[in-house]
Amino acid sequence: MFELEVSHRFSAAHAVTVGGVREELHGHDWRVTVTLRGPRLDEEDLLVDFHLVEALLRDVVSPFSGRTINGTPPFDRLHPTAERIAEYVAIGIGPGVPPACEIVSVTVEEAPGCIVRWFPPPR
């Protein structure tokens, strides 16, 4: 079994409501990491090309980069917590993940030491 991780950083602002109180709009240097797993390597001895995963990840998060996440679909309707962002990334990259691989997790680091992990539901 092989695992591969790809991370991408971007800066964006958000405001979330915690305990019924909406926080001030504030920015983060977000780091999103996708972990894929698969049992076999391809004919080039790769689980999957890093560049493919980088492109998938970049495409999903690029609408947020340098912006306010709250105003960017779908977070103009959804609560832009790190948990929901991790779930959104997983759903967004899912169709592009090669069939020989599966998503193990999507990790979102909102701030140093503040980390959320999304895992796929049990089959």
N, C-alpha and C positions, 0 to 999 in steps of 0.2 A: 504494500500500500504506500502511496506517495501523497504528500501534501505540499501545496504551493501557497504562498502568501504574497499579495500585492497591496501596497499602501499608496494612498494619495492624500496630499494636504491641500487645503483651501481655506481661505478666510471668508467669513460671513457672519452676519449679525442675526440674532433672533431675540424674541421675548416670549417667555412661557409663563403660564399661570400655575402657581404652586400654593396649595392650601387656600385657594380662592383669591389669592393676591397675584396680580400680574406684575412680573418683574419689569424693571426698566429695560429698554432695548439695549443690548450689549453684544459685543463681538467676540468671536473665538477664532483661533487657528485650529480648525478641525483636522483630524486625521482619521481617514476611513481605511480599514483593512479588510480585504476579502481573503478568506481561506478556502481553497478547493482541495478535494481529495479524489483519488482514483486508484484503481488496482493495477493499471498497466500503463506503460509508456508507449508512445506512438512509434512509427517507423524512424523518426529522428531522435528517439530516446528522450522525448519530452512528455511530461504529463499534459501540459498545454503551454503554448507560447506565452511568455510573460507579457509581450506586447499586446496580445489579444485581450488579456485580462485588464491590463492598464487602460486600454481604449474603452472597454466596457465600463469600467469604474469612472473614468474621466467623463464619459458621455452622460452618465447618470447624475453626477454631482456638479457638472459645469454650469447648469442654470443657477445654482446657488452662489457660486464663487463671486466674491466682491459685492454681494447683494444682501438684502434682508430676506431671510428664509421665509418669514411670515407672509411676505407678499408674492412669493413664487409658488406656482402650482406644483404639487397639490396642497402645499402648506398655507395657501391662502384660505383653505377650508379645514385643514387638519392642524392639530397642535404640534408645533415643531420641536418636540423633545428629541433628545439623542436616541431614545428607544424607537420612536417612529421613523427617524431618519435612517437608522440601521435597517429597519424592516423595509422601508422604501427602496434602499439601495439593493437589498437582496432580491426583491421582486423585480426591480429594474434590470439587474444583470442576468437574472435567471434564464431568460430565453436565449442569451448569447453564450451560455456556458456549454461547452461541448458535451455530448451525451455520455462520453466516457468518464465524466467528472461529476461531482456533486458539490454543492455549497456546504461547507462545514459550519462556517460562521461568517458574520459580518460584524466587525468591531468598529465602534465610533468613539474616538477620544475627543471629548468636547473641550477639555482643558487638561493640562498635565495632571495625571492621576485620577481623572474623572472619566471612566470608561464604561461603555455599555456593549454587551455582546448579544447579537441575535442568532438564534439557532433554528434550523428548519423544524417544523413539527414532526413528531414521530410518525413513521409510515405505518 
